[in-house]
Amino acid sequence: MLHIRSVLFNFLFYLSLIVQMILWTPFYFLSPRKIAWIVPKFWANSSLWLHDVLTGTHREITGMENLPEGSFILAPKHQSFWDVLAFFPYLDDPLYILKRELRWIPMFGWYIMKMRMIPVNRGHRSKALRQVVQTTKDELARNPRQLIIYPEGTRRPPGAEPAYKWGIVELYTQLNLPVVPVAHQAGLFWPRRKFLRYPGTIRAEFLPAIPPGLDKEEFMRRLVEETERAADRILLETSKDGVKPPMPPTAQERLKTLGG
């Protein structure tokens, strides 16, 4: 049953993406950008609904009171495609830093360009970071948007040692904005590089904002400690659920360390 549900969800997930991009095209491209956000947010919410219904996976997202008004940086853990979908519907005008190659995908790339996302060339990291900072500054000067950046860069398995990159520190320092960390363990239920989707409850939490103005080392220390502490708590809670996914080796090792 797990395999059947997972195959059905994956098929309908991609089918829904293609169908919605086609059906929404006239409204999306003729609407002002801020109104057009209805389309990707509807797609994200409908995809998460499909996930809930077809795989038996429920969501508990808390801490919305910690989201500031206006511009800020959202810094989620990155374990799964789930965390790409789950958080931006809570934001007024989200802004992503994306691989520039995504803009070359037919139709999908046009959708991205409509929303004025920030493209980055990962082949030239130091130069790319300077360009990203300046482009982001220019965009935020025009609109009070919410920048979403994954501090660890790439997807990491649940329970793995944290590997936070320095890029978020530079953005925090240069943009002078509060940073809202986001903790979760969605990779247990929607694993990276696997098609299986496990039932249970995905818990995610918007943590209290880290204020602007801290020195670089203090900011990084707080970001890692506060995010990982909450992620550990969520991992322990999930391990005690009646319905829970299988724990990958990284999560098993982390639970041993935590005494779970």
N, C-alpha and C positions, 0 to 999 in steps of 0.2 A: 504493500500500500504506500509506503514511504516513497519508493521509486516512481510509482504511478503518479502520485500527487506532485512530485518534483518535476517530472517530465511535463505534466499538464501545465503546471505553473510557468515553467520556462518557455514553453511554446506560446501560451497566451500572453505572457509578459512582452515578448518581442513582437508578436502579432499586434498587440494593443499599441505599442510604440509606433509601428509603421502606419497603422490605420489612423491613429490620432494625428500624426504629423500631416497626413494627407487631408483629413477632414477639417482640421483646424487651420489649414494654410491661409484661406482668404481672410478670416478674422484676425489671425496672428500678425500677418504682414501688413494689413491695412490699419491696424490699431496702433495708437501711441504705445511706446515701449512699456510704460508702467501698467497700462491696462492689459497689454499682451501677456503679462506675467500670469494671468488667469490660466493660460494654456499649460505651461510647464508645471504649475502647481497642481492643476487638475490631474495631469498625467501622473505626477508623483503620488498623489493621494489615491488615485484609482489603482495604481500599481501596488501600493502598500495594502489596499483593500483586497486585491486579488491574492496577495501573499497571505494575508490573515485568513481568508476564506478557504483557499485551496490547500494550504500547508498546515493549518491549525496553529499558526504562530501569532501571538498577540503582542501588542505594544503597550508599554508604560513609559511615557515621556514626561518627565517632571522638570521643575525649575524654570518654567516660563517667566516667572517673576524676576529672574536674574538677567533677562535680556534688556539692555539699556535702550533708551530712545535714540534715534538718529544713527550716526555711523559708529560702528565698532567692528572688531575682528572676532569671528567665530572660529574656534580651534578644536574640532572634533578629533577623537581617536579615529584611525582609519584601518578598518579590518575587512570591509565588505562593500559591495555595491549598495547594500542597504543604507549605509551611513551617507551615501551620496544623495539618496532619495529622501531620507527621513527628516532632515532638519531645515532645508531651505523654505518649505512651505510656511514655517513659523516667522520668516523674515519679510520685511516690507519690500526691499529692493536688493536682493542678494547679488554679490559680485564674486565670480570665481576666477582664479588664476589657472589656466588650462594649457595643456600641450598644444602648440600651434597646429599640429597635424590634425587635430580634431576638426578644425575649420574646413578641412579638405574633404570631409565625408559628405556626399551629396545629401541635400536637404537638412540633415542634422547639423552640418556646419553652418548653413544659412540661419537656422534657428539660433545657434550660438552667437553669430555676428549681430543679429537683431538686438540681443541683450547687452552688447558692448562688453563682453568678457575680456579678460586680460590674457593675450597669448604669450607664451614663453617658449624660447628656444633652449631646450635643456642641454644642448651641445656646448654652450658657452656660458657656464654657470655664473661667473662673477659679473660678466657683462650683462647677462640676462637679468640678474637680480637688480642691478642698477636701473635697467630699463623698466622692469616690473614696478619698482618703487616709484619711479617718476610717473609712469602711466597711471598707476593707482592713485597717486596724489592728484593728478589732473582730473581723473574721473570723480573722485570724492569731492573735489572743489566744485564740480557741476551739480552733483546729486549726493545727498546724505545716504550712501549705500552701506551695506553690511558685507564686509569681505570675509569669505569662507576660505580658510587655508588649513590643510592637514599638516600639523607640525612634524610628523614622522615621514612625510613625503609619499611613501608608498604603503600599500596595505601590509599590515603585520598580523601574524596569527595571535589569537587570544592567549594572554599570559606570557607572551614573549617579552624579553628584556626591552625596555623603551629605547628608542633610537631617534631622539628629537633632533631636527636639523636647525642650523643656525639662521636659516632664512626668515623664520618667523620673528626672531629677535630683531633682525634688521628692520622688518616691516613695523614691528611694535615701536621701535625707537624712532624711525623716520616719520611714521604716520601720526604718532602721539595719540593713539586711540586705546580705549579699554579692550581687553581680551577676555572673551567668555570661553573657558574650556568646556568640552563636552565629553563625558565619560559614558562608555557602554561596553557591551561584550557581544555585539551583533554577529561577529565572526563565528560564534558558536553555532548559530542558527542558519546563517547564509554564508557558508565558508568561501573563501577566495579560491578560485580555480577549481571549483567542484560544482556539480549540478544539483546535488542533494540539498533540500531545504527542510530543516528539522522543526518539529512542533515545539511549543513551549511559550515562554514569555520573554521578549526582548525588553530589557530595562535600559533606559538612557536618561541622562540628567544634564541639564544646563547648569553649570556650577557658577557660583558668584564671580562677578567680573574682577579681573586683576586690573587695578587702576593704571593709567598712563603715568609716566615719569619715573619709574624705577630704573636703577642701573641694569645693564644687560644681564649680569650674572644673577642678580636677585630675581629678575623677571623669569629667567629660564629655570631657576631653582623652584620658584613658586608654581610655574606652569607644570613642570614634571611632577612635583610632589603632590599637588592638589588633584591633577588628573589621574595619576596612577593610584592614589589612595582611594579615590571614588571608584575607579575601575576594579580594584581589588575587592572592594566591598560588594560590587555588583556580581563579580565572579563567585564570591562565596555564597551570596544569596541564590544565584542561579544553580549552584551545585547542590543546594538543599531543596530545590523544587521537586514536586511530585512528578511532573513531566519535564524532562530536561534532555538536552542533546548530548551525544557522546563528547567527552572531553578530549581534545587533541593533546599530544604529548606536552606541548608548551604550557597548556592550562593545567594539566595534571601536576607538572613540576611546580608551577606557581602555587597551586593549592597546598602542596606539601609544605612549601615555605610558609604559607599563611596559617598552617595548621588546620586546613579544611578537609 
